[in-house]
């Protein structure tokens, strides 16, 4: 993959932020309905959802940045 010097597009930043918030909400629900509140035993329980939600958000950001974009003409 070639390294680009172009800035990250707003839509990639927005999709990453929404992915983070959706993951955070999903992990909060998961933590609320399970009997074991510890998802990763080495982290404090209060930090786990925030740290774990970064994984899909980072994946969305990398995929959005690496995806080829169609140039727009005319406008």
C-alpha positions in Angstrom: 0.0 0.0 0.0 1.4 3.4 -1.0 1.7 6.0 1.6 -0.4 9.1 0.8 0.3 12.6 2.0 -3.4 13.6 1.5 -5.4 14.5 4.6 -8.0 12.1 5.9 -11.4 12.9 4.5 -14.2 14.1 6.8 -16.4 11.1 5.9 -13.7 8.7 7.2 -13.3 10.7 10.4 -17.1 10.7 10.9 -17.5 7.0 10.2 -14.7 6.2 12.6 -16.3 8.3 15.3 -19.7 6.7 14.8 -18.2 3.3 14.8 -16.5 4.1 18.1 -19.7 5.3 19.7 -21.7 2.4 18.4 -19.1 -0.1 19.7 -19.0 1.7 23.1 -22.8 1.4 23.3 -22.7 -2.3 22.3 -20.0 -3.0 24.9 -21.9 -1.2 27.6 -25.0 -3.3 26.8 -22.8 -6.5 26.8 -21.3 -5.5 30.1 -24.7 -4.9 31.6 -26.3 -8.2 30.6 -23.4 -10.5 31.4 -22.6 -12.0 34.8 -18.9 -11.3 34.5 -18.2 -7.5 34.2 -14.6 -8.1 33.3 -14.0 -8.3 29.6 -10.2 -8.1 29.9 -8.9 -9.0 33.3 -5.7 -6.9 33.1 -7.6 -3.6 32.7 -9.8 -1.7 35.2 -13.4 -2.5 34.6 -14.3 1.1 34.0 -11.8 1.5 31.2 -12.5 -1.7 29.3 -15.4 -0.6 27.1 -13.6 2.6 26.1 -10.4 0.8 25.1 -12.2 -2.1 23.4 -14.3 0.3 21.4 -11.1 1.7 19.8 -10.5 -1.6 17.9 -13.4 -1.4 15.5 -13.1 2.4 15.2 -9.4 2.0 14.2 -10.4 -0.7 11.7 -13.0 1.6 10.2 -10.5 4.5 10.0 -7.9 2.4 8.3 -10.3 0.8 5.8 -11.8 4.2 5.0 -8.4 5.7 4.5 -7.1 2.8 2.3 -10.2 2.5 0.2 -9.8 4.0 -3.3 -11.9 7.1 -3.8 -13.6 8.1 -7.1 -12.5 11.6 -8.1 -15.4 14.0 -8.6 -15.6 16.1 -11.7 -17.6 19.2 -12.4 -18.6 20.6 -9.1 
